[in-house]
């Protein structure tokens, strides 16, 4: 049996961006339905035990999993916001303006007036011999095992990727008593914040830039890995191979936006490497080329969770305002969100994001 529901704003994804969008739109009075395929809200936040940077407005010094609880509690206070967990968005049909969902083995049609897509991103992987052996994980999977389920993935780890995720997960592994043999990265420089790199280096972990993995070894599971050096043209340097005895290889080489719904909706998409892949063209208020469809978070371009939350607030304000909702300080809230995003993207650390966004915002 098929059920049809109506709502004013559908938010697809209950991570940092989606929850923030629901709070801002719901606080203005809009009827909001949040959809997430997981059985709890929070997205990537629920497995992040490290404290956030940024300002007080971006929950500085608060752990990610605690931020998830704060945002979920704010959503639960709003009687006009409904949350559907365990619900998968199967597709969007723009001709009818219908989102097709599956929940509890039932097919559900949701007809919203506005849609905010906050589906996040998926982990990238690498191609190398034996990359399908048990014991090879994405960094997000390792975080889920340790920080959500309390299970260590193994005892000796090679971390591939020296961005923030690779550095943070390495530190969390060491906190759990796991030995990190090395962190390698194909780039000539460490991609993450140096404060994270300094923490793992002080604990004796080498960070080898201009290095990559050549192969994993083992039969039933990972028993070792071969790494090698790259030259300035990213070509392997003969004779630089090193053998590492590890039982886990953790891949932290970036994320790709989960943009399938945007493609299906007919959004104008561009491939922007600085933002993680194919992302939608949108205006400053995060409305895409498809009128009434907004984006926020990693699906709009891979950044930190702080930026995702601010984008979520902005998208929620924009969608609610387009339906006629407002408040005395609505414009102040919009200007504040835009100012926060500019601040988060300022300086050398935000240069790549600024370059990417310059190709997109219409």
Residue, then its C-alpha position, 0 to 999 in steps of 0.5 A: x500500500x502506498x501512502x501520500x504525505x504533504x509537508x512544506x519543507x522536506x529535509x533529506x538527511x539528518x546530519x549536521x546540515x539537515x538538523x540545522x536546516x530543520x531547526x532554522x526553518x521550523x523555528x520560523x513556523x514552517x512544517x518540516x519533515x526530516x528524512x534519514x536512512x539511519x536509526x538515529x539523527x546526527x550523521x557523521x557527528x555521532x562518531x566524532x569524539x573530538x572537540x570542534x574548533x570555530x566560534x561559540x556559535x559553531x559549538x567550539x570545544x564541544x564534541x561532535x557526538x554532543x553536538x548531535x544530541x544538542x541539535x536533535x533536542x532542538x528539533x524535538x522541541x519543535x512540534x511542527x518538525x517531524x523526523x522520519x528515521x529509518x527512512x530511505x529516499x529512493x528518488x525524486x520525481x520533479x514532474x510531480x514534485x514527489x519524493x519516494x521513500x521507503x520506511x518500515x517496508x512501506x512505500x511512501x510518497x512525500x509531496x513537499x513545497x520545498x526540498x533541502x538536500x543534505x545527504x552528505x558525502x561518501x568515502x573514497x577508496x583506492x585501487x591497489x592489489x588486494x584492496x578487498x582484503x578484510x581489515x581494509x576500512x574507510x576512516x569513517x567505518x573505523x570511527x563507527x566501530x570504535x566510537x559508536x560500537x566500542x570495537x577496535x578494528x585491529x592492533x597495528x594500523x597503516x593510515x593512508x591519508x594525512x588530512x584532518x580525518x586521517x590525523x584525527x582517526x589516527x589519534x583516536x586509534x592511539x587513544x584506544x590502545x591501537x598502534x599506528x605504524x605510519x600515516x602516509x599521504x601522496x601529496x607533498x604536504x600534510x593536508x590537515x591542520x598542523x595541530x592534529x599532525x603535531x599531536x600524533x607526531x608527539x606520540x611517535x607516529x611518522x607522517x610520510x608525505x609523497x608516499x603511497x600504498x603499493x599493495x596489501x598482503x595477506x590471504x584471509x585478512x590483512x597481514x602487511x602492506x608495502x608503501x613507496x615514495x612518489x616523486x614530484x610528478x607523483x610517479x613511484x620512485x624505484x627502490x623506495x619500497x618499505x614493508x609494514x607489518x599491519x593488520x588494518x589499513x585505514x583509507x582516509x583519502x577524501x569524500x565525494x558528495x552524495x548527489x544522486x537526488x540532485x542529478x535526478x532533480x535536474x540540477x545544473x552540476x559541475x565537477x569541482x575538484x576543490x569541493x570533492x567532485x560533482x556539486x550543484x550550481x546554486x545562488x548565495x542563498x543555497x537555492x539550486x537551478x531547480x527552483x525550490x530545491x536547496x542544498x547544504x553540507x557536504x553534498x554542496x561541497x565537502x567542508x568541515x561540519x561547522x560549515x555544514x551546520x551554518x549552511x544548513x541554517x542558511x538553507x532552512x531560513x531561505x526555504x522558509x522565507x520563500x514560503x512567506x515565513x519570517x521574523x523580525x530578525x530574519x535578515x539579521x539571521x541570514x546576514x549572520x549565517x553568511x558572515x559565519x561562512x565567510x569567516x570559516x572559509x577565510x585564510x589559507x585553510x579556506x583557499x581551496x574552498x573559496x576557489x571551488x565556490x567561485x566556480x559555482x555560485x550563480 
